[in-house]
Every structure is written in C-alpha cells, then in structure tokens.
Amino acid sequence: MSGRPPTEELARVEGQRWAIEDAFKTAKTELGLTHNETRS
C-alpha cells in the first residue's frame, strides 16, 4: 500500500466537507451573521 487513501474515501470526505460548509452558510444567513462589521 502506498499510504494514500483510496479515491472513493477522498470523494466521501470532500462531500462531507461541502455539506458542513453549506450548513454553516445557511445558519449564518438565518442568524443574520453574513455582514461583518469592525468598530473601533
């Protein structure tokens, strides 16, 4: 074995990552956190 994960495993993990990022984006939008402000 070359120590590299199988292509199927890489595809599965990338799919999970996309789903998590999409969930964060949706949650931030629904909570009104899409606009960043900096105050001093």
Secondary structure per residue as TSV (DSSP state, phi and psi in degrees):
chain	resnum	aa	ss	phi	psi
A	1	M	-	360.0	140.4
A	2	S	-	-84.9	-4.4
A	3	G	S	85.3	1.7
A	4	R	-	-98.3	139.6
A	5	P	-	-69.2	151.0
A	6	P	-	-64.0	153.0
A	7	T	H	-56.3	-39.1
A	8	E	H	-61.5	-39.6
A	9	E	H	-65.9	-41.7
A	10	L	H	-62.2	-41.7
A	11	A	H	-65.3	-40.3
A	12	R	H	-63.8	-46.6
A	13	V	H	-64.5	-42.0
A	14	E	H	-63.0	-38.6
A	15	G	H	-62.9	-39.9
A	16	Q	H	-66.1	-41.0
A	17	R	H	-60.4	-44.8
A	18	W	H	-61.5	-43.1
A	19	A	H	-63.3	-40.1
A	20	I	H	-66.4	-45.4
A	21	E	H	-62.7	-39.2
A	22	D	H	-65.6	-39.5
A	23	A	H	-64.3	-41.4
A	24	F	H	-62.7	-43.3
A	25	K	H	-61.1	-45.3
A	26	T	H	-62.7	-45.8
A	27	A	H	-62.3	-44.5
A	28	K	H	-63.0	-39.9
A	29	T	H	-64.3	-46.0
A	30	E	H	-67.2	-27.2
A	31	L	T	-91.0	-1.2
A	32	G	T	74.5	29.0
A	33	L	-	-101.3	20.6
A	34	T	S	-83.8	-15.8
A	35	H	S	-105.1	116.5
A	36	N	-	-90.3	136.3
A	37	E	-	-127.9	144.1
A	38	T	-	-123.0	129.8
A	39	R	-	-124.7	146.1
A	40	S	-	-129.2	360.0
